[in-house]
Amino acid sequence: MEKRKEKESGNPEAQSMKLADLVNYQEKAIVSRTLIDKKTGTVTLFAFDEGQGLSEHTAPFDALVHVLEGEAEVTISEKTIRLKEGEIVIMPANRPHALRAIKRFKMILMMIKSAQ
């Protein structure tokens, strides 16, 4: 698996854009583009080629995944959920999770970083 960070192609601030157009697929790779990176949270776009994925890991904050196109399999604490375009899943903090592209897919990951 190859991970690539996509170069910024213009500033998406203060203009209307289609999220899925802000990140491109690359063969046998995962491409990411961070749109917001603040102390309080991050918003990152991803494009996964078919079969690519992120191995099981945990994060100290809640995160929301929204599939923009394609199809993915998300496993959270050993429960597998299949997501298609337009669907979301919330990944709770400190619970193991993994992602895999059933078909190539694009997603937006919103992570909220705050103390409770």
C-alpha positions as CSV (number, residue, x, y, z in Angstrom):
1,M,0.0,0.0,0.0
2,E,1.3,3.4,-0.9
3,K,0.1,6.5,0.8
4,R,0.4,9.8,-1.0
5,K,-0.4,13.4,0.1
6,E,-1.9,15.3,-2.8
7,K,-0.6,18.7,-3.6
8,E,-3.0,21.6,-3.0
9,S,-4.6,22.8,-6.2
10,G,-6.0,26.1,-5.2
11,N,-7.5,27.3,-1.9
12,P,-11.0,25.8,-1.3
13,E,-11.8,28.6,1.2
14,A,-14.7,31.0,0.4
15,Q,-15.9,29.3,-2.8
16,S,-18.3,26.5,-3.8
17,M,-16.6,23.2,-4.7
18,K,-17.5,19.6,-5.0
19,L,-15.6,17.7,-2.3
20,A,-15.0,14.6,-4.4
21,D,-13.2,16.8,-7.0
22,L,-10.6,18.0,-4.5
23,V,-8.7,14.6,-4.3
24,N,-7.8,12.2,-7.1
25,Y,-7.4,8.4,-7.3
26,Q,-4.0,7.0,-7.9
27,E,-3.3,3.4,-8.8
28,K,-2.6,1.1,-5.8
29,A,-2.5,4.1,-3.4
30,I,-4.3,6.1,-0.8
31,V,-4.3,9.8,-1.4
32,S,-5.1,12.4,1.3
33,R,-5.7,16.1,1.4
34,T,-6.1,18.0,4.6
35,L,-8.6,20.8,4.3
36,I,-8.7,21.9,8.0
37,D,-6.1,21.2,10.6
38,K,-6.8,23.0,13.9
39,K,-6.3,22.2,17.6
40,T,-10.1,21.5,17.8
41,G,-10.2,19.1,14.9
42,T,-9.3,18.1,11.4
43,V,-11.1,17.6,8.1
44,T,-9.3,15.4,5.6
45,L,-10.3,14.0,2.2
46,F,-9.1,10.6,1.1
47,A,-9.2,8.6,-2.2
48,F,-8.6,4.9,-1.9
49,D,-7.9,2.7,-4.9
50,E,-9.7,-0.6,-4.9
51,G,-8.3,-3.1,-2.3
52,Q,-6.4,-0.4,-0.4
53,G,-7.0,0.2,3.3
54,L,-5.9,1.4,6.6
55,S,-5.0,-1.3,9.1
56,E,-6.6,-1.5,12.5
57,H,-5.7,1.4,14.8
58,T,-7.2,3.6,17.5
59,A,-7.6,7.4,17.8
60,P,-8.1,9.4,20.9
61,F,-11.0,11.4,19.4
62,D,-14.4,10.7,17.8
63,A,-14.4,10.7,14.0
64,L,-17.1,10.8,11.4
65,V,-16.5,9.2,8.0
66,H,-18.7,10.2,5.0
67,V,-18.4,8.2,1.8
68,L,-18.5,10.6,-1.2
69,E,-18.3,7.9,-3.9
70,G,-17.6,4.2,-4.2
71,E,-17.9,1.6,-1.5
72,A,-15.9,0.8,1.6
73,E,-15.8,-1.7,4.5
74,V,-15.3,-0.2,7.9
75,T,-14.6,-2.4,11.0
76,I,-15.1,-0.9,14.4
77,S,-14.4,-3.1,17.5
78,E,-14.7,-6.2,15.3
79,K,-18.1,-5.2,13.8
80,T,-18.0,-4.7,10.0
81,I,-20.1,-2.1,8.3
82,R,-20.4,-1.7,4.5
83,L,-20.7,1.9,3.4
84,K,-21.8,3.3,0.0
85,E,-22.0,6.8,-1.5
86,G,-23.7,9.2,0.8
87,E,-23.5,7.0,3.9
88,I,-21.7,7.9,7.2
89,V,-20.4,6.1,10.2
90,I,-19.2,7.5,13.5
91,M,-16.0,5.9,14.9
92,P,-15.9,6.4,18.7
93,A,-12.7,7.5,20.4
94,N,-10.3,4.8,21.6
95,R,-12.1,1.9,19.8
96,P,-10.1,-0.1,17.2
97,H,-11.1,0.6,13.6
98,A,-9.9,-0.2,10.1
99,L,-11.0,0.7,6.6
100,R,-10.8,-1.1,3.2
101,A,-11.9,-0.1,-0.3
102,I,-14.4,-2.7,-1.7
103,K,-14.5,-0.5,-4.8
104,R,-12.3,2.6,-5.1
105,F,-13.9,5.2,-2.9
106,K,-13.5,8.8,-1.7
107,M,-14.3,9.9,1.8
108,I,-14.2,12.8,4.1
109,L,-12.9,12.2,7.6
110,M,-13.9,14.7,10.3
111,M,-12.1,14.3,13.6
112,I,-13.3,16.4,16.6
113,K,-10.6,17.0,19.2
114,S,-12.0,18.2,22.5
115,A,-11.9,17.3,26.1
116,Q,-15.1,16.0,27.7
